[in-house]
């Protein structure tokens, strides 16, 4: 299971923003950044391994938020 230790929001332009999540899994900490928009739409996940679009991001909530990030990691 992945534990979310901290989430920090950073604003951007034209409704875009990012959420940086510090997470712990198997005793190791890591960072995952999610990029999205206040208007909904696609979510991009960036890790140390690269970046990818999140498939069907609406399954975790209508819009990217701190709660959305927690739901994302509940499935991991």
Beta strands, then each sheet from edge to edge (+ up, - down):
strand 1: 2-11
strand 2: 16-25
strand 3: 28-37
strand 4: 44-47
strand 5: 50-53
sheet 1: 1+ 2- 3+ 4- 5+
end
